[in-house]
Amino acid sequence: MEDKSSEKSKESNAVFVVPKLPKSTRKNELVPVDSGVVSIKKEPRKVLPEEQYVDNMKSIIQRDYFPDIKKLRVSLMWKLLLFYLDT
């Protein structure tokens, strides 16, 4: 009985250690890892003008949150066209 309780206490007090990756001595060097090779090269950041950034964000938001907006706009245009043709 004591064996089970002592095992549970050991499990609850266990500390998990994350293995450290080998450090590279030079920038942009490939570092070997157990499952393969990882590149540590950093891509340079590109600063966009405000208008281009806003346009890009607008298209991303429309694509992700409102995927049917193009169909809805076309449908609205047809309905408006039919409405104005009837009057």
Secondary structure, DSSP 8 states (H G I E B T S, - for coil): -HHHHHHHHHHHT-----------SSTT-EEEETTEEEE----------HHHHHHHHHHHHHHHH-TTHHHHHHHHHHHHHHHHHH-
